[in-house]
């Protein structure tokens, strides 16, 4: 079992990775940003983009995703089980 407990934000990031893998961090950031209400704060998009990289790093450190190439992610069997993702594309 991976160390630590995944947060709601980590589970939220894991779902699109599982559904559309391999997923580059920049595409993950786009999906996370699109899932939120628009903001008038000029730093909002930049903060979500930065958060995507941090979430991916933590998910990898916990064993829920693995790097595929230079900047693309795939879920592990443990990650798929965590969110009940039916499976990954080959």
Order of alpha helices (4+ residues) and beta strands (2+ residues): alpha-beta-alpha-alpha-beta-beta-alpha
